[in-house]
Amino acid sequence: MFSIAPSARLRPSPFYEATVKAGVTSFTVYNRTMLPTGFGDPEAEYWRLINGVSMWDVAAERQIELKGPDAARLAQILAPRNLTKQVEGQGKYAALCDHTGTLINDPIVLKIDDDCYWFSIADSNMLFWARAIASERGLDVSVEEADVSPLAVQGPKGEDVVASIFGDWVRELKYFWFKPSKIGDIPVMVARSGWSKQGGFEIYLMDKSRGSELWDIVAEAGKPWEIGPGNPNQCERIESGLLSYGGDTDDTTNPFELGLGKYVDVDVPDDVVGIEALRRIKAEGPKRQLLGVIMDTDEKLEFPNIWFDIQKDGIRIGDMVNCVFSRRLEKNIGYALVDMDSKPEDAVNVRKNGKDIPGALTALPFI
Amino acid sequence: MFSIAPSARLRPSPFYEATVKAGVTSFTVYNRTMLPTGFGDPEAEYWRLINGVSMWDVAAERQIELKGPDAARLAQILAPRNLTKQVEGQGKYAALCDHTGTLINDPIVLKIDDDCYWFSIADSNMLFWARAIASERGLDVSVEEADVSPLAVQGPKGEDVVASIFGDWVRELKYFWFKPSKIGDIPVMVARSGWSKQGGFEIYLMDKSRGSELWDIVAEAGKPWEIGPGNPNQCERIESGLLSYGGDTDDTTNPFELGLGKYVDVDVPDDVVGIEALRRIKAEGPKRQLLGVIMDTDEKLEFPNIWFDIQKDGIRIGDMVNCVFSRRLEKNIGYALVDMDSKPEDAVNVRKNGKDIPGALTALPFI
């Protein structure tokens, strides 16, 4: 392990001081922002998410705000998904693509009102991207990174914690829907969302000076449910089949390869970025597919998280794009971005430094 | 200090294994790539750069390659600097701006040939930016991140080391000029360049599978000059007045505020991105300027590297945007992004957590 320190270039999150007090031990960098990756007890952090409730500083999930008369138009131009029926308070997952149909981010698009949208982004610069498209097309819209920082409350007991703060109305929120609220005078949005399959909410802090206060309020409210700190969990998210843009994708990956075809509406207008390419890819069919691979070894594999070749009958069929030891399956599992001939249960080998590890493909999610 | 580990999302550099062998202890993340920030002895690493020769893994300085019939046209559209006289083998520093004239990156633009340019970029996503502009304008050019990874050799003895590898012709290279070459069969470009004012070269590795080999060759060649590992040095670069895009800039900083006006040619064609805004800013004059600030305290200040208010006569005049204890001046120094009324030698206060640290403005560079 190596050390990292915040710097002027790597932005601290509004919850940074609070996570330091909570004992954060490691970080990654996401959208040029420090994102906690551990609090010293990976075992407890995992099971807290699976069985209890965990709170996460995910301020690195930045919000790109489109505001002005052409906000709705720009949102639609950027997202190859039909947004015409989206209503205020509703979020929609979208697979943003470039002009060649390659995935460049997979945000939740939140409709704040008719003239304001937030793109709650994965790890790539959608601020510059959206500004480029808006300016080149002469749209009447401002594009800014908003002062909005999500704090996630994840796990099966998350709803009880969030309801204890905001009231029982949060129990009625549908997935990806959100509602403005306040905690005292701290302005927030409350969304049913989060990068796990264990259920939960994201509280979008709308005043970066109030990060420690919000953290402490949630930590205090969660005590009856033994809330504790955590972070987006690599093991749980792979078990659950969730995508990490930039981790599971390369410079040519399109949404159809990733099983995201259901989020691509090819009947959106012709001015949507990449739609022509996406129609063609859909018509021709993708060249690769995302499956799982379960490795047949008792050893807990210590993979550096880079891509490895997957072979079937001695022939390369694709890449293992991420790998983790599953705490629930007690097996080494990974994602397999492989050719279209491959099928679940196919016997394969993962080649690591010239050695073969036997395994089998499987459908996603693992659990 | 906190720990960080490579992941599939944070790309290792081709020199990663070599830097681990060389004892790297800390990293930052730059262009989604792991960038070494220390090898355990900051004092020695600093003086090696000032008095000797240091080798740096700066693969995180990615190369965005524009290739095709419209490559030159796209390079000019992206860069508000006259590139018409740029010749093959010449690099030019350019202040890339968005449509509002805000700085979004400050690469070296390398002209490889008439149909191929590399943008050797700072820490922001110019791949997506260049693709957006190229596609929206219907240009006939491919935009890719090339398989090119710089290894810097910096310090007054750097030229001797690089000449011992490639021959004395490197001594004739002008600043930012470069030439293709080979070490054995490893393809490289050799450029007189680097993010320090101590002189030196960047060897652009053009085959990512050869990183450890190249590192070892340079380390071996440098032995007579006692070469050792290092990295872009925050202390030296601030003493020398070098800019860190994203560290010293915010979301509204324009080149004129940073003293980069001499790199902006307002007579470039009207289709250059941001040129209309830059002409207006130049005509009106910038609202801020970048100066230095020297703090008057014997204590070595331990600043977290975030921005702090600078006040003059109790009134806020701008921000200290970075701060370091200068090993040569033996003083705490920082950059001051302040209003246009401010002058070198003005007495100011830097406000840190409600306390004032007295100091004075100064012209850049410090040394």
Contacts between the chains, C-beta under 8 A, distances in Angstrom:
chain1	res1	chain2	res2	distance
A	1	B	3	4.1
A	1	B	4	7.5
A	1	B	5	5.9
A	2	B	3	6.5
A	2	B	4	5.8
A	2	B	5	7.3
A	2	B	24	6.6
A	2	B	25	6.2
A	2	B	26	5.5
A	2	B	27	5.1
A	3	B	1	4.1
A	3	B	2	6.5
A	3	B	3	5.9
A	3	B	4	7.1
A	3	B	25	6.3
A	3	B	26	4.3
A	3	B	27	7.8
A	3	B	38	7.9
A	4	B	1	7.5
A	4	B	2	5.8
A	4	B	3	7.1
A	4	B	4	4.0
A	4	B	26	6.3
A	4	B	27	5.9
A	4	B	28	6.4
A	4	B	29	7.7
A	4	B	37	7.9
A	5	B	1	5.9
A	5	B	2	7.3
A	5	B	26	7.2
A	5	B	37	7.9
A	6	B	304	6.1
A	6	B	305	6.6
A	6	B	306	7.7
A	7	B	28	6.5
A	7	B	234	8.0
A	7	B	247	6.5
A	7	B	305	4.4
A	8	B	244	7.5
A	8	B	246	7.9
A	8	B	247	4.2
A	8	B	248	7.1
A	8	B	305	4.3
A	8	B	306	6.1
A	8	B	307	6.9
A	8	B	321	6.5
A	8	B	322	5.2
A	9	B	28	7.5
A	9	B	30	7.9
A	9	B	123	6.3
A	9	B	244	6.3
A	9	B	246	4.5
A	9	B	247	3.8
A	9	B	305	8.0
A	10	B	28	6.4
A	10	B	29	7.0
A	12	B	304	7.5
A	12	B	306	6.7
A	24	B	2	6.6
A	25	B	2	6.2
A	25	B	3	6.3
A	26	B	2	5.5
A	26	B	3	4.2
A	26	B	4	6.3
A	26	B	5	7.2
A	27	B	2	5.1
A	27	B	3	7.7
A	27	B	4	5.9
A	28	B	4	6.4
A	28	B	7	6.5
A	28	B	9	7.5
A	28	B	10	6.4
A	28	B	29	7.5
A	29	B	4	7.7
A	29	B	10	7.0
A	29	B	28	7.6
A	29	B	29	3.7
A	30	B	9	7.8
A	32	B	123	7.2
A	32	B	246	6.7
A	37	B	4	7.9
A	37	B	5	7.9
A	38	B	3	7.9
A	98	B	128	7.0
A	98	B	131	5.7
A	98	B	132	7.5
A	98	B	135	7.2
A	99	B	131	7.1
A	99	B	135	3.8
A	104	B	128	6.1
A	123	B	9	6.3
A	123	B	32	7.2
A	124	B	125	6.3
A	124	B	128	6.9
A	125	B	124	6.3
A	125	B	125	3.8
A	125	B	128	6.2
A	125	B	129	7.8
A	128	B	98	7.0
A	128	B	104	6.1
A	128	B	124	6.9
A	128	B	125	6.2
A	128	B	128	6.6
A	128	B	129	5.1
A	128	B	132	7.9
A	129	B	125	7.8
A	129	B	128	5.1
A	129	B	129	7.3
A	129	B	132	5.9
A	131	B	98	5.6
A	131	B	99	7.0
A	132	B	98	7.5
A	132	B	128	7.9
A	132	B	129	5.9
A	132	B	132	3.8
A	132	B	133	6.0
A	132	B	136	7.1
A	133	B	132	6.0
A	133	B	136	6.7
A	135	B	98	7.2
A	135	B	99	3.8
A	135	B	273	7.9
A	136	B	132	7.1
A	136	B	133	6.8
A	136	B	136	3.9
A	136	B	137	7.2
A	137	B	136	7.2
A	144	B	251	7.7
A	145	B	251	7.1
A	234	B	7	8.0
A	244	B	8	7.5
A	244	B	9	6.3
A	246	B	8	7.9
A	246	B	9	4.5
A	246	B	32	6.7
A	247	B	7	6.5
A	247	B	8	4.2
A	247	B	9	3.9
A	248	B	8	7.1
A	251	B	144	7.7
A	251	B	145	7.1
A	273	B	135	7.9
A	304	B	6	6.2
A	304	B	12	7.5
A	305	B	6	6.5
A	305	B	7	4.4
A	305	B	8	4.3
A	305	B	9	8.0
A	306	B	6	7.7
A	306	B	8	6.1
A	306	B	12	6.8
A	307	B	8	6.9
A	321	B	8	6.5
A	322	B	8	5.3
